[in-house]
Amino acid sequence: MGYLLPTEYVQYGLTAETTDDWVTMASVLMEAYCRRPSLMVTEYVERMRLTADAQSVRLSYRPLAVAAGNSSALVSVRVRYGRPRRGELADPFREQIAWAFSVPGSWNGLDVSTVDVNMGTGELTFPQNFLGLYYNEAEVTYTSGLVTVPDAVKVACVQIVKNAQATPAMNVKASRVDTMQMQYFSGSLLDGQVQALLRPYVAERLG
């Protein structure tokens, strides 16, 4: 999708003659740079390994957002207490009790209301189980992205278009901007200013 409406082209510094393909090209480049299918609210699923004795993880896609019809950014959470990896066996006796009362490696649904969510940082804190043990793996389904497009994203989109139009090899009269051209020049089109504007939306993939 284009992150700038045709009615906003002139308002944000583009000429009235700017065609939609330039904005579409810029929008695709921004999504690729941020490593996400869309900057708007999208549902993601992440499976994460928890550090030994830790009960917090940080989600890769931010900012978290509450989708229409939901009461939380978390859609569902599944956790499991699998056999610890080498070096994670802190209390062998307690681990044996845990294995006796559960099926090692089996997934269990967790009430999302019991998970503490920091909407700003995307950090989740899980509760302990009934044995006082921490889970060591979690699968989280959640929503993240922009409900409305902020000025920073629109300005970044405009700057990419201007950079492209100022590049002689791309500034050609054509019905569309060639995909190979877009990939070849992506390094120069997303300059330092654009990267700074998009930094809050870049996915930080874990693992």
Summary of the structure (lengths in Angstrom):
residues: 207
radius of gyration: 22.4
end to end distance: 29.1
largest distance: 72.9
contacts: 569
relative contact order: 0.24
helix: 31%
strand: 18%
